[in-house]
Amino acid sequence: MTDRDQQLYSLRPRIPSIIEEQATTAAERFQNRTLRPILKLQHDLLMALFRHYLHKRKGGYYDLPTSRRRAYVAHCLQKDQRLRQLMCGTIIGHFTTEEWLAYVDQEAELRRRLITMLIERIWDGMGESSSAS
Protein backbone atom coordinates (compact mmCIF):
# COMPACT_ATOMS: atom_id res chain seq x y z
CA MET A 1 0.00 0.00 0.00
CA THR A 2 1.40 3.38 -0.98
CA ASP A 3 1.65 6.41 1.29
CA ARG A 4 -1.13 8.04 -0.74
CA ASP A 5 -3.42 5.05 -0.19
CA GLN A 6 -2.76 5.13 3.56
CA GLN A 7 -3.47 8.86 3.70
CA LEU A 8 -6.71 8.46 1.77
CA TYR A 9 -7.90 5.65 4.03
CA SER A 10 -7.05 7.66 7.14
CA LEU A 11 -9.20 10.58 5.95
CA ARG A 12 -12.32 8.48 5.47
CA PRO A 13 -14.89 8.43 8.24
CA ARG A 14 -15.94 5.11 9.67
CA ILE A 15 -19.58 4.26 9.11
CA PRO A 16 -20.55 1.74 11.80
CA SER A 17 -24.02 1.12 10.37
CA ILE A 18 -22.54 -0.63 7.33
CA ILE A 19 -22.47 -4.39 7.79
CA GLU A 20 -19.97 -5.84 5.33
CA GLU A 21 -21.24 -9.39 5.57
CA GLN A 22 -24.62 -8.39 4.14
CA ALA A 23 -23.11 -7.14 0.87
CA THR A 24 -23.88 -9.78 -1.72
CA THR A 25 -22.19 -8.41 -4.83
CA ALA A 26 -18.84 -6.82 -5.60
CA ALA A 27 -20.65 -3.59 -6.52
CA GLU A 28 -22.42 -3.55 -3.17
CA ARG A 29 -19.15 -4.12 -1.30
CA PHE A 30 -17.49 -1.32 -3.27
CA GLN A 31 -20.42 0.95 -2.53
CA ASN A 32 -20.16 0.26 1.22
CA ARG A 33 -16.38 0.22 1.56
CA THR A 34 -15.48 3.04 -0.79
CA LEU A 35 -18.34 5.19 -2.04
CA ARG A 36 -20.23 5.75 1.22
CA PRO A 37 -17.20 6.86 3.27
CA ILE A 38 -15.96 9.17 0.51
CA LEU A 39 -19.43 10.69 0.04
CA LYS A 40 -19.60 11.33 3.77
CA LEU A 41 -16.09 12.85 3.75
CA GLN A 42 -16.91 15.11 0.80
CA HIS A 43 -20.44 16.06 1.94
CA ASP A 44 -19.78 19.74 2.63
CA LEU A 45 -17.97 20.22 -0.68
CA LEU A 46 -20.67 18.38 -2.64
CA MET A 47 -23.35 20.58 -1.07
CA ALA A 48 -21.35 23.74 -1.84
CA LEU A 49 -20.91 22.62 -5.46
CA PHE A 50 -24.62 21.95 -5.88
CA ARG A 51 -25.64 25.25 -4.24
CA HIS A 52 -23.23 27.07 -6.54
CA TYR A 53 -24.76 25.23 -9.49
CA LEU A 54 -28.24 26.37 -8.37
CA HIS A 55 -27.01 29.95 -7.96
CA LYS A 56 -25.57 29.94 -11.50
CA ARG A 57 -28.92 28.65 -12.79
CA LYS A 58 -30.67 31.56 -11.03
CA GLY A 59 -32.20 29.45 -8.28
CA GLY A 60 -34.99 27.74 -10.23
CA TYR A 61 -34.86 24.97 -7.65
CA TYR A 62 -36.19 27.24 -4.92
CA ASP A 63 -39.17 28.31 -7.04
CA LEU A 64 -40.36 24.73 -7.41
CA PRO A 65 -42.90 23.16 -5.08
CA THR A 66 -41.30 20.70 -2.66
CA SER A 67 -42.93 17.80 -4.48
CA ARG A 68 -40.89 18.58 -7.64
CA ARG A 69 -37.54 19.44 -6.08
CA ARG A 70 -36.35 15.85 -5.78
CA ALA A 71 -37.00 15.28 -9.48
CA TYR A 72 -35.08 18.50 -10.22
CA VAL A 73 -32.04 17.26 -8.28
CA ALA A 74 -32.19 13.92 -10.10
CA HIS A 75 -32.63 15.62 -13.47
CA CYS A 76 -29.63 17.89 -12.88
CA LEU A 77 -27.32 15.04 -11.92
CA GLN A 78 -28.52 12.73 -14.67
CA LYS A 79 -28.73 15.18 -17.56
CA ASP A 80 -26.17 17.93 -16.92
CA GLN A 81 -22.95 16.27 -18.00
CA ARG A 82 -20.66 18.96 -16.58
CA LEU A 83 -22.28 18.82 -13.14
CA ARG A 84 -22.27 15.03 -13.14
CA GLN A 85 -18.59 14.89 -14.11
CA LEU A 86 -17.67 17.46 -11.46
CA MET A 87 -19.54 15.61 -8.72
CA CYS A 88 -18.22 12.18 -9.75
CA GLY A 89 -14.69 13.55 -10.08
CA THR A 90 -14.92 14.92 -6.55
CA ILE A 91 -15.52 11.36 -5.37
CA ILE A 92 -13.27 9.46 -7.80
CA GLY A 93 -10.33 11.71 -6.89
CA HIS A 94 -10.35 10.04 -3.46
CA PHE A 95 -10.00 6.50 -4.83
CA THR A 96 -6.85 4.51 -4.35
CA THR A 97 -5.32 3.03 -7.49
CA GLU A 98 -6.76 -0.37 -6.54
CA GLU A 99 -10.22 1.14 -6.06
CA TRP A 100 -9.97 2.94 -9.40
CA LEU A 101 -9.18 -0.35 -11.15
CA ALA A 102 -12.16 -2.01 -9.44
CA TYR A 103 -14.35 0.95 -10.42
CA VAL A 104 -13.33 0.76 -14.06
CA ASP A 105 -14.17 -2.96 -14.17
CA GLN A 106 -17.79 -2.20 -13.21
CA GLU A 107 -18.02 1.43 -14.25
CA ALA A 108 -21.60 1.50 -15.51
CA GLU A 109 -23.05 -0.15 -12.40
CA LEU A 110 -20.90 1.79 -9.95
CA ARG A 111 -21.54 5.14 -11.65
CA ARG A 112 -25.29 4.42 -11.48
CA ARG A 113 -24.96 3.68 -7.78
CA LEU A 114 -22.84 6.77 -7.26
CA ILE A 115 -25.36 9.06 -8.99
CA THR A 116 -28.21 7.54 -6.98
CA MET A 117 -26.29 8.12 -3.77
CA LEU A 118 -25.43 11.70 -4.80
CA ILE A 119 -29.11 12.44 -5.47
CA GLU A 120 -30.05 11.16 -2.00
CA ARG A 121 -27.21 13.02 -0.28
CA ILE A 122 -27.99 16.32 -1.99
CA TRP A 123 -31.72 15.92 -1.41
CA ASP A 124 -31.13 15.24 2.29
CA GLY A 125 -28.50 17.99 2.47
CA MET A 126 -30.88 20.58 1.10
CA GLY A 127 -32.99 19.96 4.20
CA GLU A 128 -35.62 17.84 2.53
CA SER A 129 -35.93 14.18 3.35
CA SER A 130 -37.44 11.45 1.25
CA SER A 131 -40.61 11.62 3.36
CA ALA A 132 -41.22 15.20 2.22
CA SER A 133 -42.13 14.12 -1.31
C-alpha positions in Angstrom: 0.0 0.0 0.0 1.4 3.4 -1.0 1.6 6.4 1.3 -1.1 8.0 -0.7 -3.4 5.1 -0.2 -2.8 5.1 3.6 -3.5 8.9 3.7 -6.7 8.5 1.8 -7.9 5.7 4.0 -7.0 7.7 7.1 -9.2 10.6 6.0 -12.3 8.5 5.5 -14.9 8.4 8.2 -15.9 5.1 9.7 -19.6 4.3 9.1 -20.5 1.7 11.8 -24.0 1.1 10.4 -22.5 -0.6 7.3 -22.5 -4.4 7.8 -20.0 -5.8 5.3 -21.2 -9.4 5.6 -24.6 -8.4 4.1 -23.1 -7.1 0.9 -23.9 -9.8 -1.7 -22.2 -8.4 -4.8 -18.8 -6.8 -5.6 -20.6 -3.6 -6.5 -22.4 -3.6 -3.2 -19.1 -4.1 -1.3 -17.5 -1.3 -3.3 -20.4 1.0 -2.5 -20.2 0.3 1.2 -16.4 0.2 1.6 -15.5 3.0 -0.8 -18.3 5.2 -2.0 -20.2 5.8 1.2 -17.2 6.9 3.3 -16.0 9.2 0.5 -19.4 10.7 0.0 -19.6 11.3 3.8 -16.1 12.9 3.8 -16.9 15.1 0.8 -20.4 16.1 1.9 -19.8 19.7 2.6 -18.0 20.2 -0.7 -20.7 18.4 -2.6 -23.3 20.6 -1.1 -21.4 23.7 -1.8 -20.9 22.6 -5.5 -24.6 21.9 -5.9 -25.6 25.2 -4.2 -23.2 27.1 -6.5 -24.8 25.2 -9.5 -28.2 26.4 -8.4 -27.0 29.9 -8.0 -25.6 29.9 -11.5 -28.9 28.7 -12.8 -30.7 31.6 -11.0 -32.2 29.4 -8.3 -35.0 27.7 -10.2 -34.9 25.0 -7.7 -36.2 27.2 -4.9 -39.2 28.3 -7.0 -40.4 24.7 -7.4 -42.9 23.2 -5.1 -41.3 20.7 -2.7 -42.9 17.8 -4.5 -40.9 18.6 -7.6 -37.5 19.4 -6.1 -36.4 15.9 -5.8 -37.0 15.3 -9.5 -35.1 18.5 -10.2 -32.0 17.3 -8.3 -32.2 13.9 -10.1 -32.6 15.6 -13.5 -29.6 17.9 -12.9 -27.3 15.0 -11.9 -28.5 12.7 -14.7 -28.7 15.2 -17.6 -26.2 17.9 -16.9 -22.9 16.3 -18.0 -20.7 19.0 -16.6 -22.3 18.8 -13.1 -22.3 15.0 -13.1 -18.6 14.9 -14.1 -17.7 17.5 -11.5 -19.5 15.6 -8.7 -18.2 12.2 -9.8 -14.7 13.6 -10.1 -14.9 14.9 -6.6 -15.5 11.4 -5.4 -13.3 9.5 -7.8 -10.3 11.7 -6.9 -10.4 10.0 -3.5 -10.0 6.5 -4.8 -6.8 4.5 -4.3 -5.3 3.0 -7.5 -6.8 -0.4 -6.5 -10.2 1.1 -6.1 -10.0 2.9 -9.4 -9.2 -0.3 -11.2 -12.2 -2.0 -9.4 -14.3 0.9 -10.4 -13.3 0.8 -14.1 -14.2 -3.0 -14.2 -17.8 -2.2 -13.2 -18.0 1.4 -14.2 -21.6 1.5 -15.5 -23.1 -0.2 -12.4 -20.9 1.8 -9.9 -21.5 5.1 -11.6 -25.3 4.4 -11.5 -25.0 3.7 -7.8 -22.8 6.8 -7.3 -25.4 9.1 -9.0 -28.2 7.5 -7.0 -26.3 8.1 -3.8 -25.4 11.7 -4.8 -29.1 12.4 -5.5 -30.0 11.2 -2.0 -27.2 13.0 -0.3 -28.0 16.3 -2.0 -31.7 15.9 -1.4 -31.1 15.2 2.3 -28.5 18.0 2.5 -30.9 20.6 1.1 -33.0 20.0 4.2 -35.6 17.8 2.5 -35.9 14.2 3.3 -37.4 11.5 1.3 -40.6 11.6 3.4 -41.2 15.2 2.2 -42.1 14.1 -1.3 
